[in-house]
């Protein structure tokens, strides 16, 4: 019977890769971190240029809002495809060809002659960009030396979080100096160059699975019903939802309560961005504590930041609370990936893909929730949700020797015989 097996790490340059313990992995990690900032930035790039697009195509605001929604829907759905696909064909082909596809579609987006074409291209762009996040996380989980894995994952997730700030900053720059197509041409070139670099620098690896697609998704379904992974997925819904919702209600609160202008709001975001470095630093120093401990600590820290923002009437404390909150979130995201690496070692690609899907579904829910709640109510709900997530991970996300076995037996039963 065929079963899912973990990707075998490349041991030397002779096999086409590089030593996982040598400087080669550091180069690979640097490339993946750069792309973690650059590729998901497309999700946020259209926010500042939406008004230019609305004016250019002469559409109403509701239609222009699809510049983001079309991308988000296919982006989240694509995670469920490309994570399992990378288990079957290897990580490098999905990452490199996905970056190339993103480059092509991004260039076509800049050439869109009508709003219909633009929305279609944005949807295709989201689907192509979805090849990156879950597969990059799975690649690092596969390849990083054990001692460096927590910090390496935290660098990737720092990029994924920082992409929101980078994308909006670049979009604001374009709006101030050029027309909206200019926002897409430079990034298309970056993705094309990245595709070549990913193909040449990443280790080829081997397929982790030769099972049928139905068996892959059967394994994913059983992961959802297993206590440990289910606890990770349930807590993941609070991560980006709280991140998006917090900033969605914080900016109006700062403007209306403290009279903070546009420049001040950007400065507040810059202060919050400092919290992103906490994840890599703490994982570097205390990664040996294990992902469950750091994940719980991250949720508790995020909750403390939300309470500080909620309870204090001083501007400095509110801004400081946002910094503490972001620092906590920077610990949580790599911690969840590390937990899945322990809880579902035979199904890393599928598990990380579903987790990434849940993270970005949470981002959509956070935006909707913030539109229907005030500052204090929203922060109170978010604080409660992250503390509940901390308790869920602490109680249920415990590695068990028997966890993978029933999943593997079920998948094997559906796999084609190789005998």
matplotlib code that plots the C-alpha trace (Angstrom):
import matplotlib.pyplot as plt

x = [0.0, 1.2, 1.2, 2.1, 5.8, 7.5, 9.7, 13.2, 15.6, 18.3, 21.6, 24.2, 24.7, 25.4, 21.6, 20.8, 20.2, 22.4, 23.2, 20.4, 23.0, 25.2, 25.0, 22.8, 19.7, 20.3, 20.3, 17.1, 15.5, 16.4, 14.8, 11.7, 11.4, 11.7, 9.0, 6.9, 6.9, 6.4, 3.9, 1.1, 1.6, -0.6, -3.6, -3.2, -1.8, -5.2, -6.5, -4.8, -5.3, -9.0, -10.1, -7.9, -9.2, -12.8, -12.2, -10.3, -13.0, -15.9, -17.5, -19.2, -17.5, -19.2, -17.9, -14.4, -14.4, -14.1, -10.5, -9.7, -12.5, -11.8, -8.2, -9.0, -11.6, -9.3, -6.3, -7.8, -9.3, -6.0, -4.3, -6.4, -5.1, -1.4, -0.5, -1.6, -0.2, 3.2, 3.0, 2.7, 5.1, 7.5, 7.8, 10.2, 8.0, 5.0, 6.9, 8.9, 6.1, 3.6, 5.9, 6.2, 2.4, 2.0, 4.4, 2.4, -1.0, 0.2, 1.5, -1.9, -3.6, -1.8, -3.0, -6.7, -8.9, -12.0, -13.2, -14.5, -11.0, -9.4, -11.5, -10.9, -7.1, -7.2, -9.0, -6.3, -3.6, -5.0, -5.0, -1.4, -0.2, -1.8, 1.1, 3.5, 2.4, 1.5, 4.2, 6.9, 6.0, 6.0, 9.4, 10.9, 9.4, 10.8, 14.3, 15.3, 17.6, 15.6, 17.4, 16.7, 13.1, 11.2, 13.1, 13.1, 9.3, 8.9, 10.9, 8.5, 5.4, 6.9, 7.0, 3.4, 2.3, 4.6, 3.2, 0.1, 2.1, 4.5, 1.6, -0.3, 2.8, 3.8, 0.2, 0.2, 3.5, 2.0, -1.2, 1.0, 3.3, 1.7, -1.3, -2.6, -0.9, 2.4, 1.6, 1.7, 4.6, 7.5, 6.0, 5.6, 9.3, 10.1, 8.1, 9.6, 13.1, 12.0, 10.7, 14.2, 15.9, 13.5, 14.1, 17.9, 18.3, 15.7, 16.5, 14.4, 13.3, 11.0, 7.3, 5.9, 2.8, 1.7, -1.8, -5.0, -6.4, -9.4, -7.1, -5.2, -8.4, -9.6, -6.4, -7.2, -10.7, -9.4, -6.9, -9.8, -11.5, -8.3, -8.1, -4.6, -4.8, -8.5, -7.4, -4.7, -7.2, -9.8, -7.3, -6.0, -9.3, -8.6, -5.1, -5.6, -9.2, -8.0, -5.1, -7.3, -10.2, -7.9, -6.4, -9.8, -11.2, -8.0, -7.5, -10.9, -10.6, -7.2, -8.6, -11.8, -10.6, -7.1, -7.2, -4.5, -4.0, -3.0, 0.7, 0.2, -1.8, 1.0, 3.4, 1.2, 1.4, 5.1, 5.3, 3.2, 5.4, 8.3, 6.4, 7.0, 10.6, 9.7, 8.7, 12.1, 14.0, 12.1, 12.1, 15.9, 16.4, 13.6, 12.7, 13.7, 10.7, 8.5, 5.9, 3.0, 4.5, 5.4, 2.0, 0.2, 2.6, 1.8, -1.9, -1.7, 0.6, -1.8, -4.6, -2.7, -2.0, -5.7, -6.6, -4.1, -5.6, -9.1, -8.6, -6.3, -7.3, -3.7, -2.6, 0.9, -0.7, -3.1, -0.2, 2.0, -0.9, -1.0, 2.8, 2.3, -0.5, 1.5, 4.4, 2.1, 0.7, 4.3, 4.8, 1.5, 1.7, 5.0, 4.0, 0.9, 2.9, 5.4, 2.6, 1.3, 4.8, 4.6, 1.0, 0.7, 4.2, 2.9, 0.6, 2.5, 1.6, -2.2, -2.2, -0.3, -2.4, -5.6, -4.2, -3.2, -6.7, -8.2, -5.9, -7.1, -10.7, -10.2, -8.9, -12.1, -14.3, -12.3, -13.0, -16.7, -16.9, -15.1, -17.7, -20.4, -18.8, -17.4, -13.8, -14.3, -16.7, -14.5, -11.4, -13.2, -14.4, -11.0, -9.3, -11.7, -11.2, -7.4, -7.4, -9.9, -7.5, -4.6, -6.6, -7.6, -4.0, -2.8, -5.4, -5.7, -2.7, -0.5, 1.6, 0.6, 2.4, -0.9, -2.3, -0.9, -1.6, -5.4, -5.0, -2.3, -4.3, -7.3, -5.3, -3.5, -6.7, -7.8, -4.4, -3.6, -1.5, 2.0, 2.5]
y = [0.0, 3.5, 6.0, 9.6, 10.1, 13.3, 15.0, 13.7, 16.7, 17.3, 16.5, 17.9, 20.0, 16.9, 16.1, 19.4, 21.1, 22.3, 21.1, 21.8, 22.7, 24.9, 28.5, 27.3, 27.1, 30.7, 31.9, 30.0, 31.4, 35.0, 34.5, 33.1, 35.8, 38.5, 36.8, 36.5, 40.3, 40.8, 38.2, 38.6, 42.4, 42.1, 41.5, 44.9, 46.8, 47.5, 49.2, 52.6, 52.6, 51.6, 55.2, 55.7, 52.4, 53.5, 56.8, 55.2, 52.7, 55.0, 52.5, 52.9, 52.3, 48.9, 47.6, 49.0, 47.1, 43.9, 44.8, 43.3, 40.8, 39.0, 38.5, 37.4, 34.7, 32.9, 33.5, 31.7, 28.9, 28.3, 27.3, 24.2, 23.1, 24.1, 22.8, 19.2, 19.6, 20.4, 17.2, 15.3, 17.1, 18.7, 22.3, 23.8, 23.4, 24.9, 27.9, 28.7, 28.1, 29.9, 33.0, 32.9, 32.6, 35.5, 37.6, 37.0, 37.6, 40.8, 42.2, 41.4, 43.1, 46.3, 46.0, 45.5, 47.5, 47.3, 46.7, 43.3, 42.3, 43.9, 41.9, 38.7, 39.3, 40.1, 36.7, 34.9, 36.9, 35.7, 32.1, 32.3, 34.1, 31.3, 29.0, 30.8, 31.0, 27.4, 25.9, 28.2, 27.4, 23.7, 24.0, 25.7, 23.1, 20.3, 21.8, 23.9, 22.3, 21.4, 24.0, 26.7, 25.7, 28.0, 31.1, 30.3, 29.9, 33.1, 35.0, 33.7, 34.6, 38.1, 38.6, 37.5, 39.9, 42.7, 42.3, 44.2, 47.3, 47.0, 46.6, 49.6, 51.8, 51.1, 51.7, 55.1, 55.9, 55.1, 57.1, 60.1, 59.9, 57.9, 56.1, 52.8, 50.5, 51.6, 49.7, 46.4, 46.6, 46.7, 43.8, 41.7, 42.1, 41.2, 38.0, 37.0, 37.3, 35.5, 32.6, 32.0, 32.4, 30.0, 27.4, 27.7, 28.1, 25.8, 22.1, 20.0, 17.5, 14.6, 14.1, 13.3, 11.6, 9.4, 8.9, 9.9, 13.4, 11.9, 10.3, 13.6, 15.4, 12.5, 12.9, 16.7, 15.9, 13.5, 16.1, 18.5, 15.8, 15.1, 17.0, 18.4, 19.8, 20.8, 23.0, 24.6, 25.4, 26.7, 29.0, 30.2, 31.8, 34.4, 35.4, 37.5, 38.3, 40.1, 41.7, 43.2, 44.1, 45.8, 48.2, 48.7, 50.1, 51.6, 54.1, 55.8, 55.8, 57.6, 60.1, 60.8, 60.7, 62.1, 64.0, 61.9, 62.8, 60.7, 61.0, 60.1, 57.0, 55.8, 56.4, 54.3, 51.5, 51.9, 51.6, 48.5, 47.0, 47.0, 44.3, 42.0, 41.5, 40.0, 36.7, 36.0, 37.2, 35.2, 32.1, 32.5, 32.7, 30.4, 28.2, 25.2, 25.7, 24.3, 25.7, 25.1, 27.1, 30.0, 29.9, 30.2, 32.9, 34.8, 34.6, 35.8, 38.7, 39.7, 39.6, 41.8, 44.3, 44.5, 45.1, 47.8, 49.5, 49.0, 50.2, 53.2, 56.7, 57.8, 58.0, 56.5, 53.6, 52.9, 52.9, 50.8, 48.3, 47.9, 47.2, 44.6, 43.0, 42.8, 41.3, 38.6, 37.8, 37.5, 34.6, 32.9, 32.4, 30.4, 28.6, 27.2, 26.0, 24.4, 22.7, 21.2, 20.0, 18.0, 17.0, 16.0, 15.1, 12.9, 15.6, 18.9, 20.4, 19.7, 20.8, 24.0, 24.8, 24.4, 26.5, 29.3, 29.1, 29.5, 32.5, 34.4, 33.5, 35.0, 38.2, 38.5, 37.9, 40.5, 43.2, 42.4, 42.3, 45.7, 47.3, 46.4, 47.1, 50.0, 50.4, 49.2, 46.4, 45.1, 45.1, 43.4, 40.6, 40.2, 40.0, 37.3, 35.3, 35.3, 34.2, 31.4, 30.4, 30.3, 28.0, 25.8, 25.3, 24.7, 22.1, 20.2, 20.8, 18.2, 15.9, 12.3, 9.3, 7.7, 10.8, 10.2, 6.5, 6.5, 9.2, 7.3, 4.0, 5.7, 7.3, 4.1, 2.2, 4.6, 4.6, 2.6, -0.5, -0.5, -4.2]
z = [0.0, -0.7, 2.2, 2.4, 3.4, 4.3, 1.7, 1.9, 2.5, 0.0, 1.7, -0.7, -3.8, -5.8, -5.6, -7.1, -3.8, -1.0, 2.5, 4.9, 7.5, 5.4, 4.2, 1.2, 3.4, 4.6, 1.0, 0.3, 3.4, 2.5, -0.9, 0.5, 3.1, 0.4, -1.6, 1.6, 1.7, -2.1, -3.3, -0.7, -1.0, -4.1, -1.8, -0.2, -3.2, -4.7, -1.6, -2.0, -5.9, -5.7, -6.2, -9.3, -10.7, -10.0, -11.8, -14.7, -15.5, -14.5, -12.1, -8.7, -5.4, -4.9, -8.2, -7.5, -4.2, -6.2, -6.9, -3.5, -3.1, -6.4, -5.4, -1.8, -2.8, -5.2, -3.0, -0.1, -2.2, -4.0, -0.7, -0.6, -4.0, -4.1, -0.6, -1.4, -5.0, -3.5, -1.5, -4.8, -7.2, -4.7, -3.3, -5.9, -9.0, -7.3, -5.9, -9.1, -11.6, -9.3, -9.2, -13.0, -13.4, -10.9, -13.0, -16.2, -14.7, -12.9, -16.2, -17.8, -14.9, -15.8, -19.4, -18.5, -21.0, -18.9, -15.3, -16.2, -17.5, -14.5, -12.0, -14.0, -13.9, -10.2, -9.6, -11.6, -9.9, -6.5, -7.6, -8.9, -5.8, -3.6, -4.7, -2.4, 1.3, 2.2, 0.1, 1.3, 4.9, 4.2, 2.4, 5.4, 7.8, 5.6, 5.1, 8.1, 10.6, 13.7, 15.8, 13.3, 12.3, 14.8, 13.9, 10.1, 10.1, 12.1, 9.4, 6.7, 8.7, 9.5, 5.8, 5.4, 8.0, 6.8, 3.3, 4.4, 5.3, 2.3, -0.2, 1.1, 1.3, -2.3, -3.4, -1.6, -3.4, -6.8, -6.1, -5.2, -8.3, -11.2, -12.6, -11.3, -13.9, -12.5, -9.4, -11.2, -13.7, -11.2, -9.2, -12.4, -13.1, -9.5, -9.7, -13.0, -11.6, -8.4, -10.5, -12.0, -8.6, -6.9, -9.6, -9.4, -5.6, -4.0, -3.6, -5.9, -3.3, -4.0, -4.1, -0.6, -1.9, -4.8, -3.6, -5.5, -4.9, -3.2, -0.6, -0.1, 0.7, 2.8, 4.9, 5.2, 6.4, 9.0, 10.1, 10.8, 12.9, 14.9, 18.2, 17.8, 14.3, 14.8, 17.8, 15.6, 12.9, 15.3, 16.9, 13.5, 12.7, 15.3, 14.1, 11.0, 11.9, 15.1, 13.1, 10.4, 12.8, 15.3, 12.7, 11.1, 14.3, 15.7, 12.9, 13.1, 16.9, 16.7, 14.3, 16.1, 19.7, 19.5, 16.2, 14.6, 10.9, 7.9, 8.6, 12.2, 11.3, 9.0, 11.9, 14.2, 11.7, 11.5, 15.3, 15.2, 12.5, 15.0, 16.8, 13.8, 14.7, 18.1, 16.5, 14.9, 17.9, 20.5, 18.3, 17.9, 21.7, 23.0, 20.1, 22.1, 24.3, 21.6, 19.3, 21.7, 24.5, 22.1, 20.5, 23.8, 24.9, 21.7, 22.1, 25.7, 24.7, 21.9, 24.4, 26.8, 24.0, 23.1, 26.8, 27.0, 24.0, 25.4, 29.0, 28.6, 27.5, 26.8, 23.2, 24.1, 25.8, 22.9, 20.4, 22.8, 23.1, 19.3, 19.4, 22.1, 20.1, 16.9, 18.8, 20.1, 16.6, 15.3, 17.7, 17.0, 13.2, 13.1, 16.3, 14.6, 11.6, 14.0, 15.8, 12.6, 11.8, 15.0, 14.9, 11.2, 9.9, 7.2, 5.8, 6.2, 2.9, 3.3, 6.9, 6.3, 3.3, 5.2, 8.1, 5.7, 4.2, 7.6, 8.4, 5.4, 5.8, 9.3, 7.6, 5.6, 8.7, 10.7, 8.1, 8.1, 11.9, 12.3, 10.0, 12.5, 15.9, 17.7, 19.0, 22.6, 21.8, 19.0, 21.1, 23.9, 21.6, 20.1, 23.5, 24.5, 21.3, 21.5, 25.2, 24.3, 21.4, 23.9, 26.1, 23.2, 22.0, 25.6, 26.2, 22.9, 20.7, 22.3, 20.1, 20.4, 19.0, 17.9, 16.2, 12.7, 12.6, 12.1, 9.4, 7.6, 7.7, 6.3, 3.5, 2.8, 2.4, -0.4, -2.1, -5.2, -4.5, -5.6, -5.3]

ax = plt.figure().add_subplot(projection="3d")
ax.plot(x, y, z, "-o")
ax.set_aspect("equal")
plt.show()
